[in-house]
């Protein structure tokens, strides 16, 4: 069985100071783009992540352990110099974005802020059509244009009949008293040895 974290990553995550950032991979229909919130281009495992200069934001990341459709929202506000041509790709052609894959990684860094190890995938989902908003002008300050993009996790659009999910609640509705799915939540990230002699 392959461990999710390498021993080096576990050691870094166990330290009193953990240096990390998010990396995002956009798999548009015609091309793949990568971005991170730093100030320079970042090369990790042979892939180049373009800078967002701190103007990017990710909302909704978390761990539920359930089989529900969850989403994260990525937003970008007033990025100067637009090194990453994300806005035009997202807005020019909705099919370029709609239902295409997006992956968010956690990248660990050394004390000198150099990438350490490979990126750790923490979310993968389907991009939805983007939306654009514009803030009101504040005195002499101009308005800021923002784009937001929502991505639904892999359970998006996977409907099943009533009591068709592998959850304790549905199992109790099918067979009251059956505890077969009662411990699913406790099995997350658990190592199971098979066969166990």
C-alpha positions in Angstrom: 0.0 0.0 0.0 1.3 3.5 -0.9 1.2 6.1 1.9 -0.5 9.4 1.1 2.4 11.4 2.6 6.1 10.6 2.2 8.2 10.3 5.4 9.8 13.7 4.5 6.4 15.4 4.1 5.2 13.9 7.5 8.4 15.3 9.1 7.8 18.8 7.6 4.1 18.8 8.5 5.0 17.8 12.1 7.5 20.7 12.6 6.6 23.7 14.7 6.7 26.0 11.6 5.2 24.7 8.4 5.8 26.6 5.1 3.2 25.8 2.5 1.0 27.3 -0.2 -1.7 26.2 -2.6 -1.0 25.4 -6.3 -3.9 25.2 -8.8 -4.1 23.3 -12.0 -6.8 24.4 -14.5 -7.4 21.8 -17.2 -9.2 23.9 -19.7 -10.6 22.2 -22.9 -7.8 23.4 -25.1 -4.9 23.9 -22.7 -3.7 23.4 -19.1 -2.8 26.4 -16.9 -1.2 26.4 -13.5 -1.1 29.2 -10.9 -0.1 30.0 -7.4 -0.4 33.1 -5.1 3.3 34.0 -5.1 5.2 36.8 -6.8 7.4 34.8 -9.2 7.1 31.8 -11.5 7.4 28.6 -9.5 8.7 25.3 -11.1 7.6 22.2 -9.2 8.1 18.6 -10.6 8.8 20.1 -14.1 5.5 22.2 -14.2 5.6 26.0 -14.1 3.0 27.8 -11.9 2.4 31.4 -12.9 2.2 34.1 -10.1 -1.1 35.6 -8.9 0.8 38.2 -6.7 -1.4 37.5 -3.7 -4.6 38.6 -5.5 -6.1 35.0 -5.7 -8.3 33.6 -3.0 -9.7 30.0 -2.4 -12.9 29.6 -0.3 -14.6 26.4 0.8 -11.6 24.0 1.3 -12.2 21.4 4.0 -12.5 17.8 4.8 -16.0 16.3 5.4 -15.5 12.6 4.9 -19.0 12.4 3.4 -20.3 11.6 0.0 -22.0 14.9 -0.7 -21.4 17.4 -3.5 -19.2 20.2 -2.1 -17.6 23.1 -3.9 -14.7 25.5 -3.6 -14.7 29.0 -5.1 -11.6 30.5 -6.6 -11.6 34.3 -7.1 -9.2 36.8 -8.6 -9.4 40.5 -7.9 -7.7 43.2 -9.9 -4.6 41.3 -10.9 -2.1 43.9 -12.4 0.0 43.0 -15.4 -2.1 39.9 -16.0 0.8 37.5 -16.4 -1.7 34.7 -16.3 -4.3 34.9 -19.1 -6.9 33.3 -16.9 -9.6 35.9 -17.3 -9.8 35.9 -21.1 -9.7 32.1 -21.2 -12.5 31.8 -18.7 -14.7 34.5 -20.1 -14.2 34.2 -23.9 -15.6 30.7 -24.2 -17.6 29.0 -21.5 -17.1 25.5 -23.0 -13.4 26.0 -22.3 -14.2 26.0 -18.6 -17.6 24.4 -18.0 -17.2 20.8 -16.6 -13.4 20.8 -17.1 -11.2 19.5 -14.3 -9.5 21.6 -11.6 -7.0 20.3 -9.1 -5.8 22.1 -5.9 -2.5 21.0 -4.4 -0.7 21.7 -1.1 3.0 22.5 -1.7 5.5 22.3 1.1 8.5 24.6 1.2 11.9 24.4 2.9 13.1 27.1 5.3 14.6 28.9 2.2 11.1 28.8 0.5 12.2 26.3 -2.1 9.7 23.6 -3.1 10.0 20.4 -1.1 8.8 17.2 -2.6 5.9 16.8 -5.0 2.6 18.7 -4.7 -0.1 17.0 -2.5 -3.5 16.9 -4.2 -6.2 18.0 -1.7 -9.2 18.8 -4.0 -10.2 17.8 -7.5 -13.5 18.9 -9.1 -15.4 20.1 -12.2 -15.2 23.9 -13.0 -18.5 25.7 -13.4 -19.1 28.8 -15.7 -17.3 31.8 -14.2 -18.9 35.1 -13.0 -17.6 38.6 -13.0 -18.3 41.4 -10.5 -17.2 45.0 -10.1 -16.9 46.8 -6.8 -18.2 50.3 -6.4 -15.8 53.2 -6.7 -14.5 54.6 -3.4 -13.8 58.3 -3.6 -10.6 58.6 -5.7 -10.1 54.9 -5.7 -11.2 53.1 -8.8 -13.5 50.0 -8.9 -12.0 46.6 -8.9 -13.1 43.9 -11.3 -13.2 40.3 -9.9 -13.7 36.9 -11.4 -14.9 33.9 -9.5 -15.0 30.3 -10.5 -16.7 27.5 -8.6 -15.6 23.9 -8.8 -17.8 21.0 -7.7 -16.2 17.9 -6.3 -16.4 14.5 -7.9 -19.9 13.8 -6.4 -21.3 16.6 -8.6 -24.2 15.4 -10.7 -24.1 11.9 -9.4 -27.7 11.3 -8.5 -28.8 7.9 -7.1 -32.3 6.6 -6.2 -33.5 7.0 -2.6 -31.5 4.9 -0.1 -29.0 4.2 -2.9 -25.9 5.6 -1.1 -23.4 3.6 1.0 -24.2 5.5 4.2 -25.4 4.4 7.6 -28.6 6.4 7.2 -29.5 4.8 3.9 -28.6 1.4 5.2 -30.8 1.8 8.2 -33.7 2.8 5.9 -33.0 -0.4 3.8 -32.3 -2.8 6.7 -33.1 -1.4 10.2 -30.5 -2.5 12.7 -27.8 -3.4 10.1 -24.5 -1.8 11.2 -22.6 -2.5 8.0 -22.0 1.2 7.1 -21.9 2.4 10.7 -18.2 2.9 10.8 -17.4 4.4 7.4 -16.3 7.8 8.8 -13.8 6.1 11.1 -12.1 4.4 8.2 -10.9 7.6 6.6 -7.1 7.6 6.3 -7.0 4.2 8.1 -4.4 1.6 7.0 -5.9 -1.9 6.6 -3.5 -4.9 6.2 -4.8 -7.7 4.0 -4.3 -10.5 4.4 -3.6 -10.3 8.1 -2.1 -13.5 9.4 
